[in-house]
């Protein structure tokens, strides 16, 4: 059985066809332009291949996941120009006549790592992406975490000492929330150049501080068995290790369990994605599988 997958990001859509065992048989990158250009381009990709049993979509958000809502399947209040209240699910379903699994891009990445990567064999994991924005997806008790909407961990507040870091924050909604202080966009605005071009040691010490605060909060609030940090910013050499060291200090030995008291154990608790850049698209394959089997 073939499954289709779309990792619908703010800059690109990765479209793929998989055999369902983690092997991608075909893939194509579609630039995220206007919805009326991007969605038809994704449809054309699938029309060029054998029709899959279902398609899974992991999308940037916020999105509407309530099947009873008139805007189910929509990207809702995104600040991305031209994409607010865009129906993603209906055009794909109508054009391709297959079931569509739909969730956030970070929930899809968490699902991909749980099924095929760094979260395999565990019951509860969290995946945090640190890129242009910051998002978090989670598997809790073997199920994707949903609730009122979906996790928006990037918009939680963390301590911000304006004397040390006078940057007001980049988030258009909250200013100095986690995303507003530690995302790639925050780094670009604070330092005047993209994160990958920032070489100042203090800049990365500050980034590690903010991410360690976030990991501490996530650890205490969700109690995951593993935290996976991905995204372009997280690829910075030594960043995750510095976050581990600072998180241990912040956790202060409470509670007294090895991942929260020992650096070697922390290295197994706070990790990078083992699927590299495929976490999201392989997670979207699993969303397609669930659209057929209903196991999540």
C-alpha positions in Angstrom: 0.0 0.0 0.0 1.3 3.4 -1.0 1.0 6.5 1.2 1.3 10.2 0.2 2.9 12.8 2.4 3.2 16.6 2.5 5.4 18.5 4.9 3.7 21.9 4.4 6.2 24.4 5.6 6.2 28.2 5.5 9.0 28.2 2.8 8.5 24.9 1.1 6.2 21.9 0.7 7.9 18.6 0.6 5.6 16.1 -1.3 6.4 12.4 -1.2 5.1 8.9 -1.9 6.2 6.1 0.5 5.8 2.4 0.7 4.8 2.8 4.3 8.0 1.3 5.7 9.9 4.5 5.9 11.2 4.3 2.3 10.4 7.3 0.1 9.8 6.2 -3.5 9.5 9.7 -4.9 9.6 13.3 -3.6 9.5 16.8 -4.8 10.0 20.2 -3.2 7.3 22.8 -4.0 8.1 26.4 -3.0 5.4 27.9 -0.6 4.0 30.6 -2.8 0.4 31.7 -2.8 -2.1 29.0 -1.8 -3.7 29.0 -5.3 -0.2 28.1 -6.7 1.2 25.8 -4.0 -1.8 23.5 -3.4 -2.4 22.7 -7.1 1.4 22.1 -7.5 1.1 19.5 -4.8 -1.9 17.9 -6.5 0.0 17.7 -9.7 2.8 15.8 -8.0 0.5 13.1 -6.8 -1.3 12.9 -10.2 2.1 12.0 -11.7 2.4 8.9 -9.5 0.3 5.9 -8.6 -2.5 7.1 -6.5 -1.8 6.5 -2.8 -4.3 5.0 -0.3 -4.3 8.3 1.6 -2.3 11.5 2.0 -0.9 12.9 5.3 -0.3 16.6 5.7 1.8 18.1 8.5 1.2 21.8 8.1 2.5 25.0 9.6 -0.1 26.6 11.7 -2.1 27.4 13.6 -4.6 24.9 12.1 -8.1 23.8 12.8 -8.2 20.1 13.9 -11.8 20.0 15.0 -13.8 17.8 12.5 -17.0 19.5 13.6 -15.7 23.0 12.8 -16.6 24.8 9.6 -13.0 25.6 9.2 -11.6 22.0 9.8 -8.6 21.4 7.7 -7.7 25.1 7.5 -4.6 27.0 8.3 -6.1 29.7 10.5 -4.5 32.8 12.1 -1.1 32.5 10.6 0.9 35.7 10.2 2.2 34.3 6.8 0.9 36.7 4.2 -1.8 35.3 2.0 -2.3 32.1 4.0 -4.7 33.0 6.8 -7.8 30.9 6.7 -6.7 28.8 3.8 -8.5 25.5 3.3 -5.8 22.8 2.8 -7.7 19.6 3.2 -10.7 20.0 0.9 -8.8 20.9 -2.3 -6.5 17.9 -1.8 -9.3 15.5 -1.0 -11.5 16.8 -3.8 -8.8 16.6 -6.4 -7.3 13.3 -5.5 -10.3 11.5 -4.0 -8.4 9.9 -1.1 -8.6 10.4 2.7 -6.5 13.2 4.1 -4.7 13.0 7.5 -4.0 16.5 8.8 -2.0 17.8 11.8 0.7 20.3 12.6 4.1 20.0 11.1 5.7 19.5 14.6 3.2 16.8 15.6 4.1 15.1 12.3 7.8 15.4 13.1 7.2 14.0 16.6 5.2 11.1 15.0 8.0 10.4 12.5 10.6 10.3 15.2 8.4 8.2 17.5 7.7 5.6 14.7 11.1 5.6 13.0 13.6 7.6 14.8 14.8 8.9 18.2 11.5 8.2 19.9 11.1 4.5 19.0 10.1 2.3 21.8 9.0 5.1 24.1 5.6 6.0 25.3 5.8 9.8 25.7 8.1 12.1 23.7 8.3 15.8 22.8 9.7 17.2 19.5 10.7 20.9 19.6 11.6 22.6 16.3 13.8 25.7 16.4 13.8 27.3 13.0 12.2 30.5 11.6 9.7 29.9 14.5 9.5 27.5 17.4 6.9 24.8 17.7 6.4 21.6 19.7 4.7 18.4 19.0 4.2 15.5 21.3 3.2 11.8 21.6 1.7 11.1 24.9 0.7 7.6 25.8 1.2 6.5 22.2 -1.2 9.2 20.8 -0.6 12.6 19.3 -1.2 15.3 21.8 -4.3 17.4 21.0 -6.7 19.3 23.2 -8.4 22.7 22.9 -6.4 23.1 19.7 -2.8 21.8 19.5 0.3 22.6 21.4 1.7 26.1 20.9 4.8 25.7 23.1 6.7 28.3 21.1 4.3 31.0 22.5 4.9 30.2 26.2 6.7 32.7 28.3 10.1 32.2 29.8 12.2 34.6 32.0 13.5 37.6 30.0 16.0 39.8 31.7 15.8 43.0 29.6 19.0 44.4 31.2 21.0 41.4 29.8 19.0 41.1 26.6 17.2 44.4 25.7 15.7 42.9 22.6 11.9 43.3 22.8 11.1 40.1 20.9 10.0 39.2 17.4 6.6 37.6 18.0 3.8 39.8 16.4 1.4 38.5 19.1 3.4 38.3 22.3 6.7 40.0 21.8 9.1 38.2 24.1 7.6 34.7 24.3 9.9 31.8 23.6 9.5 32.1 19.8 10.0 35.9 20.1 13.3 35.4 21.9 14.9 32.3 20.6 13.6 31.5 17.1 15.7 32.0 13.9 13.6 35.1 13.2 14.4 36.5 16.7 18.1 35.9 16.1 17.9 37.6 12.7 16.2 40.7 14.1 18.3 40.8 17.3 21.7 40.4 15.6 20.9 41.8 12.1 21.8 38.6 10.1 20.5 35.0 9.8 21.3 32.6 12.6 23.6 30.6 10.5 25.8 33.7 10.0 25.9 34.6 13.7 29.3 33.7 15.2 29.3 35.8 18.4 29.7 33.4 21.4 27.4 35.5 23.6 24.6 35.2 21.0 24.7 31.4 21.2 25.1 31.4 25.0 21.9 33.4 25.2 20.2 31.0 22.8 21.3 28.1 24.9 19.9 29.8 28.0 16.5 30.4 26.5 16.3 26.8 25.1 17.4 25.4 28.4 14.6 27.3 30.2 12.2 25.9 27.6 13.4 22.4 28.1 13.1 22.8 31.9 9.5 23.9 31.6 8.6 21.2 29.1 10.2 18.5 31.4 8.2 19.6 34.4 5.0 20.2 32.5 4.8 17.1 30.2 7.4 14.7 31.8 8.4 13.2 28.4 10.8 10.3 28.3 12.8 12.1 25.6 13.0 15.6 24.2 14.1 15.9 20.6 15.2 19.3 19.3 15.3 19.8 15.6 15.1 22.7 13.1 17.8 24.8 11.4 18.9 26.8 14.4 19.4 23.5 16.4 22.0 22.3 13.9 24.5 24.8 15.4 27.5 22.8 16.6 27.5 22.3 20.4 24.2 24.1 20.9 22.3 21.0 22.1 25.2 20.1 24.4 25.2 23.6 25.9 21.5 23.3 26.4 21.9 20.0 28.3 24.5 21.5 30.6 22.4 24.6 31.4 19.2 22.6 31.8 20.8 20.4 34.4 21.7 23.5 36.4 18.1 24.8 36.1 16.6 21.4 37.0 18.7 21.5 40.2 18.5 17.8 40.8 14.7 17.7 41.2 13.3 15.1 41.0 16.3 12.9 41.6 16.2 10.7 38.5 19.3 10.2 36.3 18.3 12.2 33.1 17.7 15.2 35.3 20.8 14.8 37.5 23.5 13.3 35.4 25.0 14.7 32.2 25.6 11.3 30.5 21.9 10.4 31.1 20.9 13.9 30.0 22.7 13.2 26.7 20.2 10.4 26.1 17.2 12.5 27.3 17.8 15.6 25.2 18.8 14.7 21.7 18.7 15.8 18.1 16.4 14.1 15.5 17.8 10.8 14.2 15.9 11.2 11.0 17.6 14.5 10.2 15.4 16.5 7.8 13.0 13.6 7.1 11.2 13.7 10.5 8.3 15.7 9.2 7.7 14.0 5.9 7.9 10.5 7.4 5.5 11.7 10.1 3.2 12.8 7.4 3.3 9.3 6.0 2.2 8.0 9.4 -0.7 10.6 9.3 -1.7 9.0 5.9 -1.6 5.6 7.4 -3.8 6.7 10.3 -6.3 8.2 7.9 -6.8 4.6 6.6 -6.3 2.6 9.8 -7.4 5.0 12.5 -4.8 3.8 15.1 -3.8 7.2 16.5 
